[in-house]
Amino acid sequence: MCQATVFLDGDKILEDVIQVRPTQNGVELSTLFEEPRIVKASIRDIDLLKHTVHLSSSERAEGK
């Protein structure tokens, strides 16, 4: 399987993510066995070889 680990501002926040979807409110993260979760952030980068997704929190992104 090809699940990813998601990091927010460098901190691991969720493992075994199967879908990442940008929304108006942030980024929706879905796993197999939990309800989808929306994180107020933007996608910084996705590394398909390492199965990682790096997000930047909205507060930090707005402050730049």
C-alpha positions as CSV (number, residue, x, y, z in Angstrom):
1,M,0.0,0.0,0.0
2,C,1.1,3.6,-0.5
3,Q,0.1,5.5,2.6
4,A,1.9,8.7,3.5
5,T,3.0,10.4,6.7
6,V,1.9,14.0,7.1
7,F,4.0,16.7,8.8
8,L,2.8,20.1,9.8
9,D,5.6,22.7,10.3
10,G,8.0,19.8,10.7
11,D,6.0,17.9,13.3
12,K,4.5,14.5,12.4
13,I,0.7,14.9,12.8
14,L,-0.8,11.8,11.0
15,E,0.3,8.5,9.5
16,D,-1.2,6.1,7.0
17,V,-2.9,8.9,5.0
18,I,-4.4,7.6,1.8
19,Q,-5.8,10.9,0.4
20,V,-4.8,14.6,0.6
21,R,-7.3,17.1,-0.7
22,P,-7.0,20.9,-0.7
23,T,-10.2,22.6,0.4
24,Q,-11.2,26.2,1.1
25,N,-10.6,25.7,4.8
26,G,-7.2,24.0,4.5
27,V,-6.2,20.5,3.7
28,E,-8.4,17.4,4.2
29,L,-6.5,14.3,5.2
30,S,-8.1,10.8,5.0
31,T,-7.0,7.5,6.4
32,L,-8.6,4.1,6.1
33,F,-10.1,3.7,9.5
34,E,-10.7,7.3,10.8
35,E,-13.0,10.2,9.8
36,P,-11.4,12.7,7.4
37,R,-9.6,15.6,9.2
38,I,-9.2,19.1,8.0
39,V,-6.0,21.0,8.9
40,K,-5.8,24.7,8.5
41,A,-2.6,24.6,6.4
42,S,-1.3,24.7,2.8
43,I,0.7,22.0,1.0
44,R,4.4,22.8,1.0
45,D,5.6,19.7,-0.8
46,I,4.9,16.1,-1.4
47,D,7.7,13.5,-1.7
48,L,6.3,10.4,-3.4
49,L,9.5,8.4,-2.9
50,K,9.5,9.0,0.8
51,H,5.7,8.8,1.2
52,T,5.7,12.2,3.0
53,V,3.5,15.3,2.8
54,H,4.7,18.5,4.3
55,L,2.2,21.2,5.2
56,S,2.7,24.8,6.4
57,S,0.2,26.1,9.0
58,S,-2.0,28.9,7.7
59,E,-0.9,31.3,10.5
60,R,2.8,31.0,9.5
61,A,2.0,31.2,5.8
62,E,0.0,34.4,6.3
63,G,2.8,35.9,8.4
64,K,5.4,35.6,5.6
